[in-house]
Amino acid sequence: METLKVSSKSNPNSVAGAIAGALGKEPMVELQAIGAGAVNQAVKAVAVARRFLNESGKDIGMIPGFVDIEIGGEKRTGISIKVFVVGEENESSSEEK
C-alpha cells in the first residue's frame, strides 16, 4: 500500500491526483497527516479525488485512524486516512474496517 504524506501546505488537487493514480494501481492508499492544517488538506484531497473518480464511474471510501510517526527522533501522533475503491473487485478491503 502506498503512503502519501500530507502537510498543511499540500495542494489538495495534487494530492487528489496522487490518490487517483495510486488507486489505479493498488486497492488502497494511505494518507498521513500531522496537525489540523494537514488533516484539513488531506480531507479536501479525498473529496476532490472522489469527484475525479466519480467521472469514471468509481466511488471511494475512507477509514480514519491514528498513526505514530517519528520526526527528528521524536514520536508524534498523526492521523491516518486509508482510502479505497468501493465495490468492484475490491471487496476484500472493506473487510479491513
Residue frames as qw, qx, qy, qz and C-alpha x, y, z in Angstrom:
[[0.000, 0.891, 0.455, 0.000, 0.00, 0.00, 0.00],
 [0.398, 0.454, -0.016, 0.797, 1.34, 3.39, -0.99],
 [0.356, -0.699, -0.423, 0.453, 1.65, 6.02, 1.76],
 [0.265, 0.662, 0.161, 0.683, 1.26, 9.72, 0.95],
 [0.370, -0.406, -0.410, 0.728, 2.43, 12.32, 3.49],
 [0.057, 0.785, 0.403, 0.468, 0.23, 15.42, 3.52],
 [0.342, -0.191, -0.334, 0.858, 1.26, 18.75, 5.04],
 [0.109, 0.744, 0.438, -0.492, -0.69, 21.94, 5.67],
 [0.088, 0.635, -0.325, -0.695, 0.97, 23.38, 2.55],
 [0.325, 0.077, 0.879, 0.339, -0.02, 20.45, 0.29],
 [0.387, 0.161, -0.285, -0.862, -2.19, 21.30, -2.71],
 [0.649, 0.107, 0.631, -0.411, -5.42, 19.23, -2.38],
 [0.756, 0.552, -0.086, -0.341, -5.73, 18.91, -6.17],
 [0.348, 0.593, -0.726, 0.006, -2.21, 17.47, -6.44],
 [0.296, -0.210, 0.865, -0.345, -2.81, 15.05, -3.56],
 [0.746, 0.302, 0.352, -0.478, -6.14, 14.06, -5.15],
 [0.661, 0.591, -0.400, -0.232, -4.34, 13.24, -8.40],
 [0.111, 0.454, -0.865, 0.184, -1.84, 11.13, -6.46],
 [0.547, 0.003, 0.692, -0.470, -4.71, 9.31, -4.71],
 [0.790, 0.453, 0.072, -0.407, -6.47, 8.59, -8.01],
 [0.496, 0.610, -0.612, -0.079, -3.21, 7.42, -9.59],
 [0.114, -0.347, 0.881, -0.301, -2.35, 5.15, -6.66],
 [0.649, 0.140, 0.578, -0.475, -5.86, 3.64, -6.60],
 [0.727, 0.527, -0.256, -0.359, -5.43, 2.80, -10.28],
 [0.451, 0.472, -0.751, 0.097, -2.52, 0.52, -9.31],
 [0.186, 0.027, -0.878, 0.441, -3.43, -0.68, -5.81],
 [0.323, -0.581, -0.713, -0.223, -6.68, -1.35, -3.95],
 [0.432, -0.846, -0.285, 0.124, -5.85, 1.06, -1.10],
 [0.427, 0.504, -0.205, 0.722, -3.71, 4.15, -0.40],
 [0.512, -0.640, -0.435, 0.372, -2.87, 5.66, 2.99],
 [0.144, 0.783, -0.044, 0.604, -2.63, 9.38, 3.74],
 [0.612, -0.411, -0.434, 0.518, -0.69, 10.52, 6.81],
 [0.057, 0.749, 0.069, 0.656, -1.09, 14.00, 8.29],
 [0.488, -0.354, -0.514, 0.610, 0.12, 15.69, 11.47],
 [0.047, -0.260, -0.174, 0.949, -1.74, 18.78, 12.66],
 [0.394, 0.600, 0.536, -0.443, -5.10, 20.36, 11.94],
 [0.316, 0.697, -0.266, -0.586, -3.98, 22.12, 8.74],
 [0.061, 0.322, -0.890, -0.316, -2.53, 18.94, 7.27],
 [0.266, 0.289, 0.903, -0.175, -5.64, 16.91, 8.16],
 [0.388, 0.676, 0.236, -0.580, -7.79, 19.61, 6.53],
 [0.284, 0.588, -0.550, -0.521, -5.79, 19.39, 3.28],
 [0.078, -0.111, 0.985, 0.105, -5.94, 15.56, 3.35],
 [0.353, 0.458, 0.744, -0.335, -9.73, 15.51, 3.75],
 [0.392, 0.706, -0.054, -0.587, -10.16, 18.08, 0.97],
 [0.126, 0.454, -0.786, -0.400, -7.94, 15.91, -1.25],
 [0.231, 0.150, 0.960, -0.059, -10.13, 12.86, -0.61],
 [0.404, 0.639, 0.446, -0.478, -13.22, 14.87, -1.58],
 [0.325, 0.694, -0.363, -0.530, -11.58, 16.07, -4.81],
 [0.029, -0.269, 0.936, 0.225, -10.31, 12.55, -5.61],
 [0.385, 0.352, 0.813, -0.258, -13.85, 11.25, -5.17],
 [0.448, 0.726, 0.103, -0.511, -15.06, 13.77, -7.74],
 [0.161, 0.570, -0.696, -0.407, -12.25, 12.74, -10.14],
 [0.109, -0.087, 0.989, 0.054, -13.06, 9.04, -9.75],
 [0.465, 0.460, 0.600, -0.461, -16.85, 9.50, -9.95],
 [0.423, 0.638, -0.268, -0.585, -16.36, 10.74, -13.51],
 [0.320, 0.343, -0.847, -0.249, -15.03, 7.28, -14.40],
 [0.773, -0.223, -0.415, -0.425, -17.85, 5.50, -12.56],
 [0.618, -0.056, -0.670, 0.407, -15.92, 4.66, -9.38],
 [0.427, -0.813, -0.020, -0.395, -16.60, 5.65, -5.79],
 [0.482, 0.291, -0.647, 0.514, -14.22, 5.72, -2.84],
 [0.649, -0.712, -0.232, -0.138, -14.46, 5.35, 0.91],
 [0.285, 0.593, -0.529, 0.537, -12.08, 6.16, 3.73],
 [0.773, -0.488, -0.389, 0.113, -11.18, 4.79, 7.14],
 [0.017, 0.829, -0.325, 0.455, -9.65, 7.28, 9.59],
 [0.875, -0.353, -0.259, 0.209, -7.26, 6.22, 12.33],
 [0.279, -0.915, 0.288, 0.053, -4.16, 7.19, 14.25],
 [0.874, 0.305, -0.178, 0.334, -0.51, 6.57, 13.45],
 [0.526, -0.765, 0.159, 0.336, 2.72, 7.15, 15.40],
 [0.667, 0.669, -0.037, 0.327, 5.35, 8.87, 13.27],
 [0.655, -0.510, 0.010, 0.558, 8.95, 9.57, 14.25],
 [0.378, 0.854, 0.064, 0.350, 10.21, 13.02, 13.23],
 [0.170, 0.742, -0.419, 0.494, 13.70, 14.08, 14.24],
 [0.344, 0.115, -0.829, 0.426, 13.92, 11.33, 16.85],
 [0.295, 0.046, 0.498, -0.814, 10.63, 12.46, 18.41],
 [0.051, 0.349, 0.922, 0.161, 7.42, 10.42, 18.27],
 [0.312, 0.124, 0.041, -0.941, 4.34, 12.32, 17.08],
 [0.388, 0.372, 0.829, -0.152, 0.77, 11.11, 16.73],
 [0.174, 0.211, -0.400, -0.875, -0.80, 11.74, 13.35],
 [0.715, 0.312, 0.344, -0.522, -3.97, 10.92, 11.50],
 [0.183, -0.127, 0.876, 0.429, -4.01, 8.04, 9.04],
 [0.649, 0.401, 0.172, -0.623, -6.69, 8.02, 6.34],
 [0.348, -0.057, 0.877, 0.328, -6.95, 4.81, 4.34],
 [0.521, 0.461, -0.058, -0.716, -8.72, 5.43, 1.03],
 [0.339, -0.015, 0.918, 0.206, -10.15, 2.58, -1.06],
 [0.363, 0.009, -0.525, -0.770, -12.38, 2.00, -4.07],
 [0.562, 0.057, 0.585, -0.581, -15.89, 0.94, -3.02],
 [0.848, 0.359, 0.207, -0.330, -17.38, -2.12, -4.70],
 [0.563, 0.634, -0.507, -0.156, -15.80, -3.66, -7.82],
 [0.842, 0.094, -0.508, 0.155, -13.16, -6.33, -7.19],
 [0.178, 0.464, -0.517, 0.696, -12.05, -4.52, -4.03],
 [0.715, -0.520, -0.282, -0.373, -14.45, -6.27, -1.65],
 [0.783, -0.146, -0.445, 0.409, -11.56, -7.58, 0.48],
 [0.259, 0.267, -0.275, 0.886, -10.55, -4.07, 1.61],
 [0.481, -0.508, -0.102, -0.707, -13.99, -3.45, 3.11],
 [0.850, -0.333, -0.406, 0.044, -13.31, -6.38, 5.46],
 [0.556, 0.133, -0.379, 0.728, -10.37, -4.45, 6.94],
 [0.274, -0.650, -0.026, -0.709, -12.72, -1.95, 8.57]]
